[in-house]
Amino acid sequence: MSHTIRELRRMWKPHKERLNALIPEGHPTCIRFHRACSWLIRGESALASNDLDVALLSQWVAFNALYGQWDAERREPKPDIATWREYLFRILKLDREQHLGSLLQNKRPLVLTVFRNKFLSRHFWQDPCENGDQRASKALRSATNWYEDARWNRLLEALFERIYFLRCQLAHGAATYESDLNRSALKYCSMTLNQFVRGFLYVMIHHGADEDWGSMCYPPIHEKVS
């Protein structure tokens, strides 16, 4: 079941009130949740106007709000890939209701469509002229096997590797805005990301409110006006 942002916020409200009573200036988990919802709403607005580029970037920012970690020693955010992989591992482990496993099952045609797109495979781009197609098709077979074995962690990680690959193309200027070439990839990756970030929020509401999600990047600082 996919929940609206309003529904997720309503379910989160008791946790928000309880946690912010402990840290009146804003509990880190509440700030993560709020930031994620704000960017999902922006993604919804972009989807309504068929702006798939902005939609996908907004949805990934929403995800980033949940997984981002601050490196206290280096005094900068920790590397992306390691942190979102760790987040996926944790959220799946917390998901005692198997909500995310059910979501993967329910969205299987959509998920496999993402795996079927060879242009979302980093292996394809390593050698697109020779073995690219063969390497890319191997990922689809692997995904099918992971479904049969209910290996949700491996499946979700590989799925997000492909979405992250597209996100990086956009964020690093390796794609043209509103390009005709990547409309299909953007459509299906955006649909997938939209569903799963909401799923992560749902699991956080029911099983992760009291978890320590690590040091948040760039907490809000309210300066006093003299």
N, C-alpha and C positions, 0 to 999 in steps of 0.2 A: 504494500500500500504506500502510495506517495502522499506526503503531507504538505499542505501549504505552509508558507512561512508564518502566516498568522497562527495556524494550528501549532506549529513547533514552538513559537514564542509563548503561546498560552500554556503549553505543557511545561515549558522551562520556567515560567514565572515563579512558582514556589521555590525552586532552587535559587533563582536570581535573588529573591528577597532574603532567603536564608544566608546565602553566601556573602551578599553585600552587607548584611548586618555584621558579619565578621570582619570585613574589610570595607569600611564605608567609602573610601576613595575609589573603590572599584575592584572587585575580586578578579584576578587574572582569567579564570575560566569564564566568568560572565562577559568580560571584555572580548575574549575570543569568540564566544557565541554571538555577541552583538555584531562584531565586525563581519563574521561570516554571513549572518542574515542580511546585513546591509548590502553586501556585494551580490548575494543571490537575488535580491530585489532588483539590483541594477542589471543583472543578467536577464531577469524576466522582462524588463523593459526593452532590452536590446533584442531579445527574441521576438517580442511583439512587433518590432519594426523590421524584423528579418535581418538584423545586423549581427550575423553569426560570429564575426571576428571579435567584436566587443563582448558578445555573450560568453564565448569560451574563456576569454581573458578574465572577465568578471567572475565567472564560476571558479576558475583556478585560484584567483585571489581569495575567494571565500574559503576554499580548501586550505590555502596557505595560512589563513588566519587561525585555522585549527591546528596545523602541524608545526608551524614555525617555532624555532628554538633559538635562544640567545646564547652565544658562546661568551661566558663571563671572562675567560682568560684572554681571548682575542678581541673581546669587546665589539663583536659584530655577529650577524646572524650565522648560524651553522649552515653548512652546505645543504642545498635543497633535497637532492635525491635521497641521501641517507636519512634525513628527517621525515620525509613523507613515507618512506618505506617503514620506518619504525612506527610511525603513527598508524599505518594500515595494520601492522602486526598487533599493536595494542588494542585497536578498536575491534578487531575480529576476536581477540581473546576475551574482551569484555562482553561481547555479544552473546550472552547466554541464551537468548531467545532465538538465535540463528536468523535474526532479521536480515542481515546482509547476505547470508547464504540463500535465503528465500528470494531476496531481490535479484541475486545473480541468476537464480533459476528462472524467475519470472521474466527477466530481461535477456534471456539467453539469445534470442534472435538478434537483438540489438548489439549485445556484446560480441557475438561472433561476426557481425558485420564490421565492427571495428577491427577485429583481427584479420578479416578478409582483405582489408585495404592495404596493399603492399607498400604504399607510399608512407604509411605510418610506422613502418619497420626500419629501425636503424640499420639492420643487416642488408636491406635492399640498397640503401644509399652507400654502403661500403663498397659495393661493386654492382651498380645498376645495369651495366652493359652485359655482364656475363651470368653470374649466379644469383642475381638479385631476386628474380621471381621464385627460384627454388628455395632460397633461404626464407623469403617472406611466407611462402606457403607452409613451411614447416611450423611456423607459429600457430597457424590455424589448427593444424593437427594436434599440436601440444595443448591448445586451449580445449579442444574437444575431449582429449584424454583427462584433463584436469576436471572437467565437468563430470565425467564418468566416475572419477575417483573422489569427487567432492573436495578437491584440494583448493579451497577457497582462497587461502593466503597467496598461493602461487598464481592463481588465476587473476586475482584482484591486482597483485603487484604488476604482472605483465600487462594487464589492461591499462593501468595508470602509466606505465612506461610509454605506451603508445600515445596516450592523451598528452603526456608531458612533452613528448617529442614534437607534437603539433603546437603546443603552447610555446615551446622554445623557438620554433620557426617564426611564430608571430611576434613574440617579445623581442627577438634579436634581429628583426628586419630581414628575415629570410623568406618572406612571403609578401605578396602585394595585397594591400587592403582591398577587400571585395574581389579577389582574384576568382576567375571562373574555374581555375584548375583545382581548387581545394574545397569547393562548396560541399561536396558529398562528405568528405572527411570531417569538416567543421560541423555539419549538421548532426552526424551520428555521435561524434565525440562530445558535442555540447549536450545532446540529449542524455548521454550516458553520465556525464559529469554532474548534470543537474539532478539526476535521480540519486546518485550515490552520495553527494555531499549532504543532501537532505537525510539520507539513510544514516550517515555518520552522526548528524545532529540528533537524530532519533535515539541512537544507541547512547550517545553522551547524556541525553536527558534521563534515560532509564537506568543506565549502569555506570556512567562516567562523571557524574556531577561532583563527586568527592575525590576523584582521582587528581593526582598532581601531574598536570600536563606540561610541566617544565617552565623555564623562564621565558616569558613573553617578549617578543621583539617590540621595541619602541612603545612602551606603555604611555598612555595619555598623561601629560603634565600640565596642570592648571596653575599658571602663574598668578599670583595676587596682583591686583591692580592697585597701584599706590595713589 
